[in-house]
Amino acid sequence: MLEKEIETYLVWNVERLGGKAYKFASPSQRGVADRIVCLPGQTWFVELKRPKGGRLSPHQKAFADEMARLGQQYILVWAKEQVDAFITRVSGTSG
């Protein structure tokens, strides 16, 4: 499965909840998350990777550490099943 397929699946599911999954690019800061997911009362930084061979770069690891230090919500997603678990978590539903 390609990273793009997981990303499309994430965007579709977030929009289904009434949220937005903005594509994130920062020319002056390397390693930022792929998407900023905004839902009522919560914002997440989401990094997407393909299941086989996907890895975080040193800049991406530094970004994840910085988000943790700042108390921000950050998640790394490797598969559609993790998107499903994320959607369940942020929606407060069990399925």
N, C-alpha and C positions, 0 to 999 in steps of 0.2 A: 504494500500500500504506500502511496506517495504522501508526503507531508501536505501537499495541496488538497488532497482528498479529505484528510483529517481536518484541515482548516475550514474547508467548505462545510463539512458536517457540523463543526463547532458554530460557525456563523449562523447556519440554518436553525440550529437548536436554540441559540441565544435569542434570535429574532422571534422564534415561536413563543418564547417566554415574555416577549414584549421589550426585550433589551436590544442593545447595540453592541457589535463587536468591531470596533474600529481598527483598521490596519494602522500599525504604528511604525513610523520611520523617523529617526532623528539624525540628521546629517552630522551634527556635532557630537553625538554620543554613540559610540559603537556598542553593540551587544544588547540593545533594548529588546524587550519582548515583542513578539510578532503582532499581538492583538491587545487592545485594551477593551475589556468586556465591562460594559456599564449596564447594571440592572438596578431596579428601585432599591436605594439604600446601600448599594455596594458596588465597588469597582475592583476589577481583577486585572493583573498583568499576566497574560497567557503566552507562554513559549511553546511552540509546536515543533515536534521532531518526527521523522519517519521511524517506524518500529525497528528496522534493521539498518544499522550503520549511522543513524542519527546520533550526534553528540553535541554537547555544549562546548562552544569555544571559550577560551579564557575570559574574553570580554562578556560573554553571556553569563558565565559563572559569577563574575564580579557584579553584574547587574542583579542577579538573583540574590546575592549576598547583601547588596545595598538595599534592595526592597525589604529583606528580612530585618535589617538594621533599622530601617525607617518604619517598620510595623505595617508594611503594605501587604496586600493579598496577592500572592504570586503562585502560579502553578505551571508545572511542566507536563505536557500532554504528549504521549507517544502513540495512542491508539484510539479508535472510536469508542471502545469500551470505557476508556478513561474520560472521554467527553461525556458519555452517559452518566458516569459517576459524578462528574463535576456538575452537570445539569441537575441531578438529583440533590446534590449538596446545596447549590445556590437557590434552588426553587423551594427547598424545604419539603419536598414530596418523597415518597418511597418508591416511585416507579413511574 
